[in-house]
Amino acid sequence: MKTEPETFSWQDLLQRPGRRESWEGVRNYQARNFMRDEFAEGHEVFIYHSSTGEPGIVGVARVARAAYPDPTALRPDSPYFDPKSAADGKSRWVMVDVEAVSSFAEPITLKALREHPELQEMALLQRGQRLSIQPVRPQEWKIICKMAKLIPIA
């Protein structure tokens, strides 16, 4: 799950009550479908900081609540307001709740990921890949976890 740290960072998640927060505002159909169809409660995800000097994976979160309608689509005062959803009277967008599980001692940078031969097929590393929600294959997950120095959150 990609986020821009100036909008919502790993540190922001760590400071939320229960280290838990809703992941709202996804407004891309493919990313929405990943959350809706692939994210089950208990599923672990990487949190990736993008649009920063050194983009990289900074931690592991767990889906604490599976996909449910994103109410921000119905609120005209929200930056995520969706006029079509409002006209329909229901949100066509979903969100999930995530909770922090493990921090990385050091971020696994995009550069480090690109240098790892076994990760070359990873969705994140493909040209033009800009989705905020991207799949990670089990073998990629294992490699990245080995690269990281995971710090469990008590």
PyMOL commands that set and color helices and strands:
alter all, ss='L'
color gray80, all
select helices_A, chain A and resi 10-15+17-19+29-38+71-74+83-88+110-115+117-119+123-125+138-147
alter helices_A, ss='H'
color red, helices_A
select strands_A, chain A and resi 2-3+20-23+44-49+56-69+94-109+150-152
alter strands_A, ss='S'
color yellow, strands_A
deselect
rebuild
show_as cartoon
